[in-house]
Amino acid sequence: MKDFNGKVAVVTGAASGIGRALAVELTARGARLAISDVDAAGLARTAELCGGAPHQQILDVADREAVHAYADAVAATFGTVNLVINNAGITKFGTVDETPYADLEAVMDVDFWGVVHGTKAFLPHLIASGDGHVVNISSVFGLFGVPTQSSYNAAKFAVRGYTEALSQEMLISGHPVAVTCVHPGGVRTGIVASATSSVGTDMTALRTLFTEKLTPTSPESAAQTILRGVLARKPRVLIGYDAVAMDTAVRLLGPTYQRLFASVATRVLGALAPRPVQTGAHR
Ligand SMILES: NC(=O)c1ccc[n+]([C@@H]2O[C@H](COP(=O)([O-])OP(=O)(O)OC[C@H]3O[C@@H](n4cnc5c(N)ncnc54)[C@H](O)[C@@H]3O)[C@@H](O)[C@H]2O)c1
């Protein structure tokens, strides 16, 4: 793919944040767009910002049958599909011990299974296009673990493994589909505002910390970086200087990064850091 002009691009989770910025940028670059989300009002606003009426649909990426039907419908509408960006995501806060299975499953359903559904449903159409690209949004939390994010860590590490395996399969098979796994650092979006916690975290303080201190990158800049990575056919894209710095630190430190990050998390997050565990307290 040399540019996006006339290409059919699919973006999930397009009602907010990085997904919305991708939709707006792809429209500006002449792509024919299919956007989806569970948030109807936000999706309508994104369509408005795209200055027209792109193909839009309420879609829960965790719903396997719905995603497969959606992929076939998009391909039928446009005649082809070139680019799929599996972007929809959520997070929840909680220690391993205190996080209920329901929270862990909810994060895996969207952040991991949502990516799997989008990938498998669209892959035949991308292969048929002769010029396809899959972009799966992981996180820097798919490169290293952090306290209170075990569910999100599990999902984002899984996305990375799944996507890197797919990338190699496309190379071996010779299918005309490039594959990119994206690892954003902190991006100023609504993801923490819509998050919940099972450990009594002060979410108001956390949202302020996230917005003011932990998110050096704007959604628009993140979208530009992702699309640059697609055009360069990069297998891995890091977003933000924070992502680059932390990825480098983890490589240099090896597994000992865990002690360092634990002490930094305790200091930076203060009262937000995990309390001593109450074994078996929550199921
Ligand atoms: N913001 C960050 O700092 C950051 C860092 C690393 C990775 N990410 C990842 O970037 C992606 C985009 O997140 P964002 O930061 O723009 O957050 P966001 O909350 O602004 O946007 C996420 C969108 O996904 C949608 N969504 C949630 N559940 C859904 C479902 N079941 N089906 C369809 N849509 C659903 C939401 O309605 C929302 O519009 C996510 O995968 C997230 O994990 C974000």
PDBQT file of the ligand as one rigid body, heavy atoms in Angstrom, charges set to zero:
ROOT
HETATM    1  N1  LIG A 301      -4.731   5.682  25.478  1.00  0.00    +0.000 N 
HETATM    2  C1  LIG A 301      -3.630   5.023  25.770  1.00  0.00    +0.000 C 
HETATM    3  O1  LIG A 301      -2.779   5.508  26.546  1.00  0.00    +0.000 OA
HETATM    4  C2  LIG A 301      -3.362   3.669  25.158  1.00  0.00    +0.000 A 
HETATM    5  C3  LIG A 301      -2.110   3.087  25.370  1.00  0.00    +0.000 A 
HETATM    6  C4  LIG A 301      -1.847   1.835  24.812  1.00  0.00    +0.000 A 
HETATM    7  C5  LIG A 301      -2.819   1.197  24.051  1.00  0.00    +0.000 A 
HETATM    8  N2  LIG A 301      -4.034   1.788  23.866  1.00  0.00    +0.000 N 
HETATM    9  C6  LIG A 301      -5.017   1.063  23.055  1.00  0.00    +0.000 C 
HETATM   10  O2  LIG A 301      -5.499   1.882  22.011  1.00  0.00    +0.000 OA
HETATM   11  C7  LIG A 301      -6.801   1.423  21.620  1.00  0.00    +0.000 C 
HETATM   12  C8  LIG A 301      -7.747   2.601  21.545  1.00  0.00    +0.000 C 
HETATM   13  O3  LIG A 301      -7.979   3.073  22.864  1.00  0.00    +0.000 OA
HETATM   14  P1  LIG A 301      -8.112   4.631  23.213  1.00  0.00    +0.000 P 
HETATM   15  O4  LIG A 301      -6.986   4.975  24.085  1.00  0.00    +0.000 OA
HETATM   16  O5  LIG A 301      -8.362   5.424  21.986  1.00  0.00    +0.000 OA
HETATM   17  O6  LIG A 301      -9.399   4.566  24.180  1.00  0.00    +0.000 OA
HETATM   18  P2  LIG A 301     -10.868   5.171  24.044  1.00  0.00    +0.000 P 
HETATM   19  O7  LIG A 301     -11.593   4.703  25.256  1.00  0.00    +0.000 OA
HETATM   20  O8  LIG A 301     -10.805   6.617  23.780  1.00  0.00    +0.000 OA
HETATM   21  O9  LIG A 301     -11.432   4.422  22.737  1.00  0.00    +0.000 OA
HETATM   22  C9  LIG A 301     -11.745   3.059  22.749  1.00  0.00    +0.000 C 
HETATM   23  C10 LIG A 301     -13.020   2.843  21.950  1.00  0.00    +0.000 C 
HETATM   24  O10 LIG A 301     -13.332   1.433  21.957  1.00  0.00    +0.000 OA
HETATM   25  C11 LIG A 301     -14.734   1.316  22.094  1.00  0.00    +0.000 C 
HETATM   26  N3  LIG A 301     -15.119   0.014  22.619  1.00  0.00    +0.000 N 
HETATM   27  C12 LIG A 301     -15.030  -0.448  23.899  1.00  0.00    +0.000 A 
HETATM   28  N4  LIG A 301     -15.524  -1.696  23.982  1.00  0.00    +0.000 NA
HETATM   29  C13 LIG A 301     -15.924  -2.032  22.727  1.00  0.00    +0.000 A 
HETATM   30  C14 LIG A 301     -16.513  -3.205  22.161  1.00  0.00    +0.000 A 
HETATM   31  N5  LIG A 301     -16.815  -4.287  22.931  1.00  0.00    +0.000 N 
HETATM   32  N6  LIG A 301     -16.765  -3.219  20.823  1.00  0.00    +0.000 NA
HETATM   33  C15 LIG A 301     -16.492  -2.135  20.065  1.00  0.00    +0.000 A 
HETATM   34  N7  LIG A 301     -15.961  -1.000  20.531  1.00  0.00    +0.000 NA
HETATM   35  C16 LIG A 301     -15.675  -0.957  21.855  1.00  0.00    +0.000 A 
HETATM   36  C17 LIG A 301     -15.128   2.446  23.061  1.00  0.00    +0.000 C 
HETATM   37  O11 LIG A 301     -16.510   2.733  22.985  1.00  0.00    +0.000 OA
HETATM   38  C18 LIG A 301     -14.228   3.566  22.552  1.00  0.00    +0.000 C 
HETATM   39  O12 LIG A 301     -14.881   4.334  21.567  1.00  0.00    +0.000 OA
HETATM   40  C19 LIG A 301      -7.199   0.370  22.653  1.00  0.00    +0.000 C 
HETATM   41  O13 LIG A 301      -6.975  -0.922  22.124  1.00  0.00    +0.000 OA
HETATM   42  C20 LIG A 301      -6.264   0.630  23.804  1.00  0.00    +0.000 C 
HETATM   43  O14 LIG A 301      -6.048  -0.502  24.602  1.00  0.00    +0.000 OA
HETATM   44  C21 LIG A 301      -4.325   3.002  24.389  1.00  0.00    +0.000 A 
ENDROOT
TORSDOF 0
